């Protein structure tokens, strides 16, 4: 008769490399609790990206790098947001010129806006992941988060202004109506 212990491996195995990883330090000098300037929750900024577009979200995420004490990412992130905004505009112009998108058909424009929102949120989630370790450290400090209303309204205004320039000036230059 088989006993229940026959189902278990009883031989002793040497420590693995995984065991060594358990004792490895995960925090670095960059993970100090200094340099915080009332950052915003990065996931809130993803939500703002969904509602107000890539320019608004990326601008706020860029400034959140500074608030988290992460140096050297402000201008790169703002530039990324602007490049992506202009890339999405170029794709829209290209799709209209090829006849894939008709600006007069509401279903076409709705689909394009949905695809744009999904793309924008995916980019914002990727950027957010680079901020989360530092934000979790900030949360453990017990300090209050920064007020987001005024910066969000300013970023929304810039996003709306860029959308206006796109819709009134840029798109009519390239799209025959």
C-alpha positions, 0 to 999 in steps of 0.5 A, spaced: 500 500 500 502 507 498 502 511 503 501 519 503 508 521 503 510 517 497 507 523 493 512 528 496 519 529 494 523 528 500 530 529 497 534 536 499 535 541 494 541 546 494 539 553 495 537 556 488 539 563 485 532 565 487 534 564 494 539 569 493 535 574 490 530 574 497 536 577 501 538 582 495 537 590 497 531 592 493 532 600 495 537 604 492 539 611 493 534 614 489 529 611 493 530 616 499 524 619 502 527 626 501 525 630 495 517 630 495 513 636 493 506 634 494 506 629 488 499 627 485 497 620 485 499 617 478 493 613 477 488 619 477 493 622 472 491 616 467 484 618 469 485 625 466 488 622 460 482 618 459 477 624 459 482 630 457 487 627 452 494 625 451 496 632 452 493 634 458 495 627 461 502 627 459 503 634 461 501 632 468 505 626 468 511 630 466 510 635 472 509 629 477 516 627 476 518 633 479 513 633 484 516 625 486 523 628 486 525 624 479 530 628 475 531 629 468 524 627 465 520 633 465 522 635 458 522 628 455 515 627 457 512 633 455 515 632 448 513 625 448 506 628 449 506 633 444 509 628 439 504 623 440 498 629 439 501 631 433 502 623 431 495 622 432 493 628 428 497 626 422 494 619 422 487 622 422 489 627 416 492 620 413 486 616 414 481 622 411 485 622 405 485 615 404 478 615 405 478 610 411 475 616 415 469 621 413 469 627 418 462 627 416 460 620 419 459 620 426 460 613 427 467 614 424 469 620 428 466 616 434 471 610 433 477 614 431 476 618 438 475 611 442 482 608 438 485 615 440 483 614 448 485 607 448 492 609 445 492 615 450 491 611 456 496 605 454 501 610 454 499 614 460 499 607 464 506 606 461 509 612 464 505 611 470 508 605 472 515 609 472 512 613 477 509 608 482 515 605 486 516 612 488 509 614 489 508 608 494 514 611 498 511 617 498 505 614 501 508 611 506 511 618 508 504 620 511 505 627 507 499 629 504 498 629 496 498 635 492 492 639 490 490 637 483 485 642 481 488 648 478 494 644 475 489 640 472 485 646 469 491 649 466 493 642 463 486 642 460 486 649 458 492 647 454 489 641 451 483 644 449 487 650 446 491 645 442 485 641 440 482 647 437 488 649 433 488 642 430 480 642 428 480 649 426 487 651 423 491 644 421 485 639 419 482 644 414 489 645 411 489 638 409 482 635 409 478 637 403 471 638 405 
